[in-house]
Amino acid sequence: SQATEVFERNAAALAVAPGPGGAIMWVARLPPDDSPQPSVDMDGNPTGQEDIVGSVLLAFHVAPNGRFRTEVRKLLVDERYQRRGIGRTLMLQLEDAARAHGSTLCVSCKATSE
């Protein structure tokens, strides 16, 4: 799919590692015994990623005086799987990792779609 290709092309640039300017990403997958729903890209083509139902990114601040700050980016849960605790579980993992890496302030810019 287009999203998978973009990620694979840019994975090195994403610096998916803790530390200044880096990030950690979590991906929520369906348990093996759960039946996945079809997953399609924006053009309606199958993605082959039916088991991915959510994700979140923890970004570390770049500035030397901002080592205590982290940011929640792109908390996403497929609407078909919402209200099952997936977002809460992703956030708990993110918060634990932020604390473990010395963050005392984790912020989020909430985006709404209407």
C-alpha positions in Angstrom: 0.0 0.0 0.0 1.0 3.6 -0.4 1.3 4.2 3.4 3.6 1.1 3.8 5.8 2.2 0.9 6.1 5.7 2.4 7.1 4.3 5.8 9.6 1.9 4.3 11.2 4.6 2.2 11.4 7.0 5.2 12.0 4.7 8.1 15.7 5.7 8.5 14.7 9.4 8.5 12.1 8.8 11.2 14.9 8.0 13.7 12.7 5.5 15.5 14.8 5.5 18.7 14.7 7.2 22.1 16.7 10.4 22.6 16.9 14.0 21.3 15.0 14.3 18.0 14.1 10.6 18.1 10.8 8.8 18.5 9.3 5.5 19.6 6.3 4.1 17.8 3.9 1.4 19.0 1.5 -0.5 16.7 -1.6 -2.3 18.1 -2.4 -5.5 16.3 -5.4 -7.8 16.6 -5.0 -10.9 18.7 -4.6 -14.0 16.5 -8.0 -15.4 17.5 -9.9 -12.2 16.4 -11.3 -11.9 12.9 -9.8 -8.9 11.1 -11.9 -6.5 9.0 -10.8 -5.8 5.4 -8.2 -3.0 5.2 -8.0 -0.8 2.1 -5.9 2.3 1.1 -7.3 5.6 -0.1 -7.8 4.2 -3.6 -9.8 1.2 -2.3 -6.9 -1.3 -2.8 -6.3 -4.1 -0.2 -3.4 -3.2 2.1 -2.5 -6.6 3.4 -2.3 -5.0 6.9 -5.7 -6.1 8.3 -4.2 -6.9 11.7 -3.0 -3.4 12.4 -5.8 -1.5 14.3 -3.9 1.4 16.0 -0.7 3.2 16.6 0.9 6.1 18.5 4.2 7.9 18.4 6.3 9.4 21.2 8.6 12.1 20.0 11.6 13.4 22.0 12.4 17.1 22.0 15.4 18.3 20.0 16.6 21.2 22.1 19.2 20.5 24.8 17.1 22.3 27.4 14.0 20.3 26.5 15.2 16.8 27.5 12.4 16.5 30.0 9.7 17.1 27.3 8.1 14.6 25.0 5.1 14.8 22.7 2.3 12.4 21.8 1.9 12.3 18.0 -0.6 10.5 15.9 -2.7 8.4 18.3 -4.8 6.5 15.9 -7.3 3.7 16.4 -9.3 2.3 13.5 -12.9 3.4 14.1 -14.1 -0.2 13.7 -12.1 -1.2 16.7 -12.7 1.8 19.0 -14.2 1.4 22.5 -12.1 -1.7 23.2 -9.3 -0.1 25.2 -6.8 -0.1 22.4 -6.1 3.7 22.6 -5.8 3.5 26.4 -3.3 0.6 26.2 -1.2 2.5 23.6 -1.2 5.6 25.8 -0.2 3.6 28.9 2.8 2.1 27.0 3.7 5.6 25.7 3.5 7.2 29.2 5.7 4.4 30.8 8.3 4.8 28.1 8.3 8.6 28.4 8.9 8.3 32.2 11.6 5.6 31.7 13.5 8.0 29.3 13.3 10.9 31.8 10.3 12.8 30.5 8.5 14.8 33.1 6.2 16.6 30.7 4.4 14.9 27.9 2.2 17.1 25.7 -0.3 16.4 23.0 -1.9 18.6 20.3 -5.4 17.4 19.9 -6.7 17.4 16.4 -10.4 16.9 15.8 -12.2 15.9 12.7 -15.7 17.1 12.1 
